[in-house]
Every structure is written in structure tokens, then in C-alpha cells.
Amino acid sequence: MKRITVILFAVLISTVSQAQEASSLINAVNKKFASVNDYKAKVLMKFALPGIKINTLAGRVYYKKPNKLRIIAPGIFFVPKENPMKDIPKLLANTKAYTSIITGYETVQGKKCAVVNVIPLDPNLELIIGKFWISVKEPLIYLSEITTKENGTIRTQNYYGKYKKQALPDKILIQLEMKKFKVPKMLAMDVKKKSKKKEVASKKTGEIYLLISDYKVNTKLSNSVFTKK
């Protein structure tokens, strides 16, 4: 009986420790996010979506916290409704709305990362669970998975370079569950040949690449940037 008590106590201590470390990492990430009030930058968008044909597009991206985001580019394009560029900072900032714990450690892009699970306290929210691979040496999210009731899982990889200090990635790879993802009506489905229907159906994941450069940070962007046509 004594041995069982000792084991349970050890498990409890370990769980509390992992929760505290998860909170510490998230707080450090939030501190970096908080330093960026707004930004504008150049963006190059590439799409690899089964059944949908969208050309590579160049444009500009604008962000203002807590979650205003706009991409302006010629032609037709889209990014997920649960857009990690704007939604992750807002999600993690509200630390009272979720509980977090480290479930393990993995290497991502050569960095040792803690796998932090974020579970909302309100079961009625759209979010089911968020998973974040956060470097243990620097408060940067290298990989994330956001699972929602409506759109399934959106997986995002961030690649950092010149703007690493502001936690602003140079490249973002967004992977979507095409079976659950709702494609906007404005996009024409490119399933023209019956011989290719099976090939399209077998591809379950779509990808969107964002190459971002020439950031201008904290320039006091006007709200009109996000509303004018």
C-alpha cells in the first residue's frame, strides 16, 4: 500500500511539474507575441490543394493584434478560417480559458521541442485541442496542430530566419484535412477529367505555402487597412 502511495505521489508531482513547465513556455511565447502590435510584409503564396487549381500569387500581408489579418493579392486565393497567423496568438494569450501540459519531447527542424497540449476548459468552444511544439531553448513555436469541430486538424510548420527575435517566420507551411475543410464557393473545382477523380480523392491533405519577407513591425497600422476594399 505504501509503495502504491509513493508511486501515485511521484506521478502527481511529475504531472504538476509538466503543467508548470508548459505554462512557463507558453508565457514566454506570449511575451514574444505581445511585443508585436502590428506588421506588414510581402508574401508569396503557393498552393498544393487536390482538386483545386490556384496559381502562385504575390501580395502583401497585414496583421494587427489581437487577431486582425488581411492578405491583399491579385487573383483568387484563400487561407483557412482558423488561420494560425492570427488565431494562435489570440488563443494562447487567454491563459484562463485552457489548461496545458507537456506530453513529451520531439525534435523539429533540429530543435528539441516540448510537445504542449492545450485543452479548452469550455467544451462548447469550436476548438477541441491545440498541440504546440515549442523549443525548450527559445520561446518559438516550430510546429502546431489545431483541431476544431468544423474543419478537422490544421497543421502548421514555422521556419524562422531574419525576424526570429520577433517570432515572425520567413516561411509557413499549412497542411489541411481536405475531407473536412470547407472550400469557399468562389474557387472552381479543377476535377475536369474523370480519369483523375480517383487520384484527387486519394489525396487527403492539402498544403499552402507562405513565403514572407520585408517585415515592417509596429508601424501603427490603421484599422482602415482591414476594412477598405
N, C-alpha and C positions, 0 to 999 in steps of 0.2 A: 504493500500500500504506500509506504514511504517513498519507494522508488518511483511509483507512478506519479506521486505528487511532485517529486523533483523534476521528472520529465515534463509534466504539464506546466510547471513554473518556468522551465527553460524555454519551452515553446512560446509561452506568453511573453517572456522578456524579449525573445527574438522577434516576435510579431510587432511589439511596441517599438523596438529599435528600428525595424524596417519601415514602419509608418512614419517615425520621426525623421529618418533619412530621406524618405520620399518627400515629406513636407519641406525639408531643408533644400532639396534640389529644386522643387517647384518654386519656392520663394526666391531662389537665386535666378531662375529663369524669368520669373515675373519682374524682378528688379531690372533685368536687361530689357524686357519688353516695355517697361514703364519709361525708360529713357528715350524711347522713340514716340514722339507725339504725332508725327506725320512724316510721310515721304512721298516722293515722286521719282520715277525711274523709267528707263527704256525697257521694253520687254519684247522678246521674240517667242512666239508660241508655235509649238509643233504638236500635231495630233496623230495618234495611232489608235483610232476607235473602230472596231469591227462593224461594218455595215454603214459607216458614216464617212463621207469624204469632206475634209476641210483642209484647205491649203495652209501652208505656213504663213503666219501673219506677224507683222511688226507693228508695235504701237507703244503706248505709254500706260503705266500703272500708277494709280494714286491711292494712298491709304491715309486715314485719319482715325485715331483711336476714339472710342473703343472698338468699333467694327465697321467703319465706312471704307468701302473698297470700290474702285472703279477702274476698269480697263477700257481704254479707247483705242480702237484699231479699225482699219477699213475692212469691210467684208463681214462674214458671219463667223462667229466664234461663241464658245461658252466655257464656263468653268463651273464646277459643282456648286449647288446651292449651299451645302455645308463646306464653304471654302476655307481651307486651312490657313490661308494667308491672313484672314481677318477673324475667323471664329476661334482659333486656338488661343490667341492672347486673351480674348474675352472670357473663354471658358475657364482657363487656368487662373485668371485674376480673381474670380469669385470663389475663394477657397472655402467658404462656408457652405457651398452648395454641393460639395462632394467629399468623399473620403478617398485617400490614396495610400498605396502600399507598393513596395518593391517586390516583384515576384521572381527576380533573377537578374543575371548579368549576361550580356552578349556583346560581341564585337561588331561594330558597324563602321564601315569606312576606316578601319584600322583603329577605331577609338573604343575603349572599354566603356560600355554604357549600362546604366541601371535601367531595367525594364519597369517602368512605373505605371501601375494600373490606376485609373481614375474612374470611380464609380459614383454616379449621381445619387444624392440622398432622396430626391423626389422621383419615384418610379413613373410618374406621369410625363416626365420630360421626353423629348424626342431622342435624346442621347441614351444609348444603352450602356456603352463603356468606351473609355478612351485609353489607349496604350501609348506610352511615350518612351522612346529610347533616348535617355539623357546622359551625356558624357559625365563621368564622375570627376573629371579634372576641370571641366569648364561647363558653365550652365548653358548648354546648347542642345536643342532637340535635333537629332540626326535622322530620326525615323518616328513616324506616328501612325496609328491606326484609329480612326474614329468610326464607331459602329452605331448607326441610327436605325430606328424602326422603319423609316420610309425608304432610305437609299442604301441600306446594307453597309458594307465596310469601304471606307475610302482610306487608302494607304498613301502616305506622303514621305518622300525622302528629300532631305535638305542637304545641299552641298555648299559649304561656306568658303569664302575667299577674302577678297579685299575688305568686305564690310562685316567681317566676323565679330568685331567688337560690339557692333550694334545688333547682333543676332539676325542679320539680314542676309539671306542666302543669295548666291550668284546663280544657282540652278535649283529648280524644284521639279521633282517627278511625282505626278499624281496618278495613282492607279485606282480604277473604278471597277466595281462589280456591275457589268453591263446588264445582267439579268434583272437587277433590281433598280438600276439607275433610270430615272425618267428623262428621256431626251426631249429638249424643247421642240415644239412643233415647227419652229422656223427652219429647223435643219432637215434637209431632204435625205431620206434613207437611200444609200447607194447600194442596193441589192438588185442590180439590173439583170444579172444573168442567173438563171435557175441553177446552173451547174455550180455556182459559188455559194448557194444558200447554206449548204451543209458546212462549208468551210467557215462561214461567218458565224453560224450558230455554235460551232465548236470553240470559238474564241470567247472566253468568259470575262476576260479582263481588257479594259481599255486604258490607254495612257495619254496623259497630257504633259508636255514638257514646257517649262517656262524658263527661259534664259534671261536673267535680269542684270542690267548694268547701269552705270552712271546715276547711282542713287543721289538724291538731294534730300537730306534729312532735316526735320524740324524747321521747315521754311514757313510755318504758319499758314498752311493751306486753307483757303476759303471753303466754306460748306457748299458754295455755289458750284464748285468743281464736280460735286457728286450729284447734282440735280439738273444742271443745264444740259440740253440736247446737243 
